Amino acid sequence: MTVVEIKQAIQHLSSEDFGSLMLWIAEYNNNKWDKQIEQDYNARKLNHLINAALADIANGDVKEL
């Protein structure tokens, strides 16, 4: 199935089915994002961000939320 065919099929969904699809897409996307963050963390790709945050904390350059 092509993207064009998928878009056309979506246009024919009922409101209920469209809502269910949107919830599924959001959950699917969140899971993909979580897996990517985990992979990046394990590959140490986030170390520069972690170190910058720790330095900001040590220097008092943070605000309480």
Biopython code that builds the backbone (N, CA, C, O; Angstrom):
import numpy as np
from Bio.PDB.StructureBuilder import StructureBuilder

atoms = [
    (1, "MET", "N", (0.854, -1.177, 0.000)),
    (1, "MET", "CA", (0.000, 0.000, 0.000)),
    (1, "MET", "C", (0.897, 1.237, 0.000)),
    (1, "MET", "O", (1.869, 1.302, 0.753)),
    (2, "THR", "N", (0.576, 2.198, -0.829)),
    (2, "THR", "CA", (1.360, 3.427, -0.904)),
    (2, "THR", "C", (0.845, 4.450, 0.103)),
    (2, "THR", "O", (-0.238, 4.294, 0.669)),
    (3, "VAL", "N", (1.633, 5.492, 0.316)),
    (3, "VAL", "CA", (1.216, 6.566, 1.215)),
    (3, "VAL", "C", (-0.044, 7.234, 0.668)),
    (3, "VAL", "O", (-0.944, 7.580, 1.433)),
    (4, "VAL", "N", (-0.113, 7.413, -0.627)),
    (4, "VAL", "CA", (-1.302, 8.020, -1.234)),
    (4, "VAL", "C", (-2.534, 7.168, -0.947)),
    (4, "VAL", "O", (-3.592, 7.700, -0.611)),
    (5, "GLU", "N", (-2.402, 5.862, -1.078)),
    (5, "GLU", "CA", (-3.529, 4.963, -0.799)),
    (5, "GLU", "C", (-3.927, 5.011, 0.675)),
    (5, "GLU", "O", (-5.111, 4.977, 1.009)),
    (6, "ILE", "N", (-2.939, 5.089, 1.538)),
    (6, "ILE", "CA", (-3.221, 5.185, 2.978)),
    (6, "ILE", "C", (-3.972, 6.479, 3.279)),
    (6, "ILE", "O", (-4.953, 6.473, 4.022)),
    (7, "LYS", "N", (-3.511, 7.585, 2.702)),
    (7, "LYS", "CA", (-4.191, 8.867, 2.917)),
    (7, "LYS", "C", (-5.634, 8.818, 2.434)),
    (7, "LYS", "O", (-6.536, 9.325, 3.101)),
    (8, "GLN", "N", (-5.847, 8.214, 1.289)),
    (8, "GLN", "CA", (-7.207, 8.101, 0.755)),
    (8, "GLN", "C", (-8.075, 7.237, 1.665)),
    (8, "GLN", "O", (-9.237, 7.561, 1.909)),
    (9, "ALA", "N", (-7.516, 6.143, 2.164)),
    (9, "ALA", "CA", (-8.270, 5.265, 3.065)),
    (9, "ALA", "C", (-8.633, 5.997, 4.351)),
    (9, "ALA", "O", (-9.738, 5.836, 4.868)),
    (10, "ILE", "N", (-7.716, 6.792, 4.864)),
    (10, "ILE", "CA", (-7.969, 7.545, 6.097)),
    (10, "ILE", "C", (-9.129, 8.513, 5.900)),
    (10, "ILE", "O", (-9.943, 8.705, 6.804)),
    (11, "GLN", "N", (-9.204, 9.116, 4.735)),
    (11, "GLN", "CA", (-10.280, 10.075, 4.463)),
    (11, "GLN", "C", (-11.655, 9.420, 4.495)),
    (11, "GLN", "O", (-12.662, 10.110, 4.656)),
    (12, "HIS", "N", (-11.711, 8.122, 4.348)),
    (12, "HIS", "CA", (-12.992, 7.416, 4.336)),
    (12, "HIS", "C", (-13.344, 6.782, 5.691)),
    (12, "HIS", "O", (-14.372, 6.114, 5.813)),
    (13, "LEU", "N", (-12.508, 6.986, 6.688)),
    (13, "LEU", "CA", (-12.781, 6.418, 8.008)),
    (13, "LEU", "C", (-13.904, 7.169, 8.704)),
    (13, "LEU", "O", (-14.104, 8.364, 8.489)),
    (14, "SER", "N", (-14.628, 6.447, 9.539)),
    (14, "SER", "CA", (-15.614, 7.103, 10.402)),
    (14, "SER", "C", (-14.862, 7.907, 11.462)),
    (14, "SER", "O", (-13.666, 7.706, 11.670)),
    (15, "SER", "N", (-15.555, 8.799, 12.114)),
    (15, "SER", "CA", (-14.931, 9.600, 13.180)),
    (15, "SER", "C", (-14.355, 8.705, 14.272)),
    (15, "SER", "O", (-13.267, 8.958, 14.789)),
    (16, "GLU", "N", (-15.096, 7.660, 14.612)),
    (16, "GLU", "CA", (-14.642, 6.738, 15.660)),
    (16, "GLU", "C", (-13.371, 6.008, 15.229)),
    (16, "GLU", "O", (-12.414, 5.917, 15.998)),
    (17, "ASP", "N", (-13.360, 5.492, 14.013)),
    (17, "ASP", "CA", (-12.174, 4.786, 13.523)),
    (17, "ASP", "C", (-10.990, 5.732, 13.368)),
    (17, "ASP", "O", (-9.851, 5.357, 13.644)),
    (18, "PHE", "N", (-11.260, 6.959, 12.928)),
    (18, "PHE", "CA", (-10.186, 7.942, 12.800)),
    (18, "PHE", "C", (-9.581, 8.243, 14.167)),
    (18, "PHE", "O", (-8.360, 8.327, 14.301)),
    (19, "GLY", "N", (-10.423, 8.404, 15.174)),
    (19, "GLY", "CA", (-9.929, 8.642, 16.534)),
    (19, "GLY", "C", (-9.092, 7.485, 17.037)),
    (19, "GLY", "O", (-8.048, 7.694, 17.653)),
    (20, "SER", "N", (-9.540, 6.267, 16.780)),
    (20, "SER", "CA", (-8.773, 5.084, 17.187)),
    (20, "SER", "C", (-7.426, 5.039, 16.482)),
    (20, "SER", "O", (-6.406, 4.712, 17.089)),
    (21, "LEU", "N", (-7.432, 5.373, 15.195)),
    (21, "LEU", "CA", (-6.181, 5.398, 14.430)),
    (21, "LEU", "C", (-5.222, 6.436, 14.995)),
    (21, "LEU", "O", (-4.029, 6.168, 15.136)),
    (22, "MET", "N", (-5.730, 7.610, 15.316)),
    (22, "MET", "CA", (-4.877, 8.671, 15.857)),
    (22, "MET", "C", (-4.268, 8.263, 17.193)),
    (22, "MET", "O", (-3.098, 8.543, 17.454)),
    (23, "LEU", "N", (-5.053, 7.607, 18.038)),
    (23, "LEU", "CA", (-4.513, 7.127, 19.316)),
    (23, "LEU", "C", (-3.419, 6.097, 19.080)),
    (23, "LEU", "O", (-2.383, 6.122, 19.745)),
    (24, "TRP", "N", (-3.646, 5.187, 18.132)),
    (24, "TRP", "CA", (-2.655, 4.162, 17.817)),
    (24, "TRP", "C", (-1.376, 4.801, 17.283)),
    (24, "TRP", "O", (-0.277, 4.409, 17.676)),
    (25, "ILE", "N", (-1.511, 5.780, 16.390)),
    (25, "ILE", "CA", (-0.336, 6.449, 15.824)),
    (25, "ILE", "C", (0.443, 7.167, 16.922)),
    (25, "ILE", "O", (1.672, 7.110, 16.941)),
    (26, "ALA", "N", (-0.248, 7.835, 17.828)),
    (26, "ALA", "CA", (0.429, 8.539, 18.923)),
    (26, "ALA", "C", (1.201, 7.557, 19.797)),
    (26, "ALA", "O", (2.350, 7.814, 20.157)),
    (27, "GLU", "N", (0.578, 6.437, 20.136)),
    (27, "GLU", "CA", (1.240, 5.428, 20.962)),
    (27, "GLU", "C", (2.436, 4.817, 20.223)),
    (27, "GLU", "O", (3.503, 4.629, 20.807)),
    (28, "TYR", "N", (2.250, 4.515, 18.955)),
    (28, "TYR", "CA", (3.323, 3.952, 18.135)),
    (28, "TYR", "C", (4.501, 4.921, 18.064)),
    (28, "TYR", "O", (5.654, 4.517, 18.221)),
    (29, "ASN", "N", (4.211, 6.188, 17.829)),
    (29, "ASN", "CA", (5.252, 7.203, 17.745)),
    (29, "ASN", "C", (5.973, 7.372, 19.083)),
    (29, "ASN", "O", (7.197, 7.498, 19.115)),
    (30, "ASN", "N", (5.225, 7.374, 20.177)),
    (30, "ASN", "CA", (5.845, 7.490, 21.502)),
    (30, "ASN", "C", (6.780, 6.319, 21.780)),
    (30, "ASN", "O", (7.866, 6.509, 22.327)),
    (31, "ASN", "N", (6.367, 5.114, 21.407)),
    (31, "ASN", "CA", (7.215, 3.938, 21.611)),
    (31, "ASN", "C", (8.480, 4.013, 20.768)),
    (31, "ASN", "O", (9.562, 3.664, 21.240)),
    (32, "LYS", "N", (8.350, 4.468, 19.517)),
    (32, "LYS", "CA", (9.531, 4.630, 18.661)),
    (32, "LYS", "C", (10.495, 5.645, 19.270)),
    (32, "LYS", "O", (11.707, 5.429, 19.290)),
    (33, "TRP", "N", (9.947, 6.750, 19.766)),
    (33, "TRP", "CA", (10.755, 7.800, 20.376)),
    (33, "TRP", "C", (11.486, 7.260, 21.613)),
    (33, "TRP", "O", (12.680, 7.503, 21.787)),
    (34, "ASP", "N", (10.766, 6.533, 22.464)),
    (34, "ASP", "CA", (11.378, 5.955, 23.659)),
    (34, "ASP", "C", (12.523, 5.015, 23.300)),
    (34, "ASP", "O", (13.574, 5.048, 23.940)),
    (35, "LYS", "N", (12.330, 4.178, 22.284)),
    (35, "LYS", "CA", (13.380, 3.250, 21.858)),
    (35, "LYS", "C", (14.585, 4.007, 21.320)),
    (35, "LYS", "O", (15.725, 3.622, 21.581)),
    (36, "GLN", "N", (14.345, 5.085, 20.567)),
    (36, "GLN", "CA", (15.452, 5.870, 20.020)),
    (36, "GLN", "C", (16.239, 6.547, 21.136)),
    (36, "GLN", "O", (17.470, 6.563, 21.108)),
    (37, "ILE", "N", (15.540, 7.103, 22.109)),
    (37, "ILE", "CA", (16.216, 7.739, 23.247)),
    (37, "ILE", "C", (17.050, 6.707, 23.996)),
    (37, "ILE", "O", (18.186, 6.991, 24.376)),
    (38, "GLU", "N", (16.503, 5.515, 24.211)),
    (38, "GLU", "CA", (17.233, 4.457, 24.901)),
    (38, "GLU", "C", (18.480, 4.055, 24.114)),
    (38, "GLU", "O", (19.549, 3.875, 24.697)),
    (39, "GLN", "N", (18.350, 3.915, 22.804)),
    (39, "GLN", "CA", (19.503, 3.566, 21.970)),
    (39, "GLN", "C", (20.559, 4.663, 22.019)),
    (39, "GLN", "O", (21.750, 4.376, 22.142)),
    (40, "ASP", "N", (20.129, 5.911, 21.924)),
    (40, "ASP", "CA", (21.071, 7.030, 21.981)),
    (40, "ASP", "C", (21.761, 7.102, 23.339)),
    (40, "ASP", "O", (22.957, 7.381, 23.416)),
    (41, "TYR", "N", (21.012, 6.851, 24.405)),
    (41, "TYR", "CA", (21.597, 6.855, 25.743)),
    (41, "TYR", "C", (22.640, 5.747, 25.870)),
    (41, "TYR", "O", (23.747, 5.981, 26.356)),
    (42, "ASN", "N", (22.281, 4.541, 25.431)),
    (42, "ASN", "CA", (23.209, 3.412, 25.521)),
    (42, "ASN", "C", (24.445, 3.609, 24.656)),
    (42, "ASN", "O", (25.515, 3.091, 24.977)),
    (43, "ALA", "N", (24.311, 4.351, 23.565)),
    (43, "ALA", "CA", (25.446, 4.638, 22.682)),
    (43, "ALA", "C", (26.210, 5.881, 23.143)),
    (43, "ALA", "O", (27.139, 6.333, 22.474)),
    (44, "ARG", "N", (25.817, 6.416, 24.273)),
    (44, "ARG", "CA", (26.451, 7.591, 24.879)),
    (44, "ARG", "C", (26.344, 8.852, 24.017)),
    (44, "ARG", "O", (27.168, 9.760, 24.126)),
    (45, "LYS", "N", (25.334, 8.896, 23.172)),
    (45, "LYS", "CA", (25.134, 10.067, 22.319)),
    (45, "LYS", "C", (24.546, 11.250, 23.085)),
    (45, "LYS", "O", (24.534, 12.375, 22.584)),
    (46, "LEU", "N", (24.060, 10.996, 24.295)),
    (46, "LEU", "CA", (23.442, 12.054, 25.088)),
    (46, "LEU", "C", (24.366, 12.587, 26.175)),
    (46, "LEU", "O", (23.983, 13.471, 26.941)),
    (47, "ASN", "N", (25.580, 12.053, 26.243)),
    (47, "ASN", "CA", (26.493, 12.434, 27.325)),
    (47, "ASN", "C", (26.761, 13.932, 27.366)),
    (47, "ASN", "O", (26.839, 14.513, 28.448)),
    (48, "HIS", "N", (26.903, 14.571, 26.200)),
    (48, "HIS", "CA", (27.171, 16.014, 26.199)),
    (48, "HIS", "C", (26.000, 16.791, 26.805)),
    (48, "HIS", "O", (26.209, 17.808, 27.466)),
    (49, "LEU", "N", (24.781, 16.322, 26.586)),
    (49, "LEU", "CA", (23.621, 16.989, 27.180)),
    (49, "LEU", "C", (23.558, 16.756, 28.687)),
    (49, "LEU", "O", (23.249, 17.666, 29.457)),
    (50, "ILE", "N", (23.853, 15.534, 29.092)),
    (50, "ILE", "CA", (23.860, 15.198, 30.514)),
    (50, "ILE", "C", (24.929, 16.007, 31.232)),
    (50, "ILE", "O", (24.679, 16.569, 32.298)),
    (51, "ASN", "N", (26.119, 16.067, 30.648)),
    (51, "ASN", "CA", (27.221, 16.813, 31.266)),
    (51, "ASN", "C", (26.907, 18.306, 31.345)),
    (51, "ASN", "O", (27.235, 18.954, 32.338)),
    (52, "ALA", "N", (26.282, 18.851, 30.316)),
    (52, "ALA", "CA", (25.909, 20.264, 30.340)),
    (52, "ALA", "C", (24.880, 20.529, 31.436)),
    (52, "ALA", "O", (24.967, 21.538, 32.135)),
    (53, "ALA", "N", (23.919, 19.641, 31.588)),
    (53, "ALA", "CA", (22.906, 19.804, 32.634)),
    (53, "ALA", "C", (23.531, 19.705, 34.022)),
    (53, "ALA", "O", (23.202, 20.489, 34.912)),
    (54, "LEU", "N", (24.427, 18.748, 34.205)),
    (54, "LEU", "CA", (25.102, 18.609, 35.500)),
    (54, "LEU", "C", (25.949, 19.836, 35.812)),
    (54, "LEU", "O", (26.011, 20.269, 36.963)),
    (55, "ALA", "N", (26.599, 20.398, 34.802)),
    (55, "ALA", "CA", (27.396, 21.612, 35.007)),
    (55, "ALA", "C", (26.490, 22.781, 35.386)),
    (55, "ALA", "O", (26.828, 23.562, 36.276)),
    (56, "ASP", "N", (25.356, 22.908, 34.726)),
    (56, "ASP", "CA", (24.409, 23.971, 35.067)),
    (56, "ASP", "C", (23.931, 23.831, 36.506)),
    (56, "ASP", "O", (23.818, 24.823, 37.227)),
    (57, "ILE", "N", (23.654, 22.611, 36.921)),
    (57, "ILE", "CA", (23.218, 22.368, 38.301)),
    (57, "ILE", "C", (24.329, 22.748, 39.275)),
    (57, "ILE", "O", (24.078, 23.421, 40.275)),
    (58, "ALA", "N", (25.550, 22.319, 38.986)),
    (58, "ALA", "CA", (26.686, 22.612, 39.866)),
    (58, "ALA", "C", (26.940, 24.112, 39.971)),
    (58, "ALA", "O", (27.349, 24.599, 41.025)),
    (59, "ASN", "N", (26.701, 24.846, 38.886)),
    (59, "ASN", "CA", (26.930, 26.294, 38.871)),
    (59, "ASN", "C", (25.724, 27.089, 39.364)),
    (59, "ASN", "O", (25.779, 28.316, 39.445)),
    (60, "GLY", "N", (24.649, 26.403, 39.689)),
    (60, "GLY", "CA", (23.443, 27.082, 40.144)),
    (60, "GLY", "C", (22.693, 27.789, 39.025)),
    (60, "GLY", "O", (21.890, 28.685, 39.286)),
    (61, "ASP", "N", (22.945, 27.398, 37.797)),
    (61, "ASP", "CA", (22.302, 28.031, 36.639)),
    (61, "ASP", "C", (20.999, 27.329, 36.259)),
    (61, "ASP", "O", (20.753, 27.044, 35.087)),
    (62, "VAL", "N", (20.182, 27.059, 37.253)),
    (62, "VAL", "CA", (18.906, 26.377, 37.007)),
    (62, "VAL", "C", (17.799, 27.078, 37.791)),
    (62, "VAL", "O", (18.059, 27.797, 38.756)),
    (63, "LYS", "N", (16.567, 26.854, 37.357)),
    (63, "LYS", "CA", (15.396, 27.381, 38.060)),
    (63, "LYS", "C", (14.571, 26.210, 38.550)),
    (63, "LYS", "O", (14.471, 25.185, 37.877)),
    (64, "GLU", "N", (13.981, 26.364, 39.722)),
    (64, "GLU", "CA", (13.062, 25.334, 40.207)),
    (64, "GLU", "C", (11.773, 25.429, 39.425)),
    (64, "GLU", "O", (11.305, 26.520, 39.099)),
    (65, "LEU", "N", (11.210, 24.285, 39.131)),
    (65, "LEU", "CA", (9.931, 24.265, 38.409)),
    (65, "LEU", "C", (8.769, 24.240, 39.370)),
    (65, "LEU", "O", (7.615, 24.221, 38.943)),
]
sb = StructureBuilder()
sb.init_structure("model")
sb.init_model(0)
sb.init_chain("A")
sb.init_seg("    ")
for serial, (resi, resn, name, xyz) in enumerate(atoms, 1):
    if name == "N":
        sb.init_residue(resn, " ", resi, " ")
    sb.init_atom(name, np.array(xyz, "f"), 0.0, 1.0, " ", f" {name:<3s}", serial, name[0])
structure = sb.get_structure()
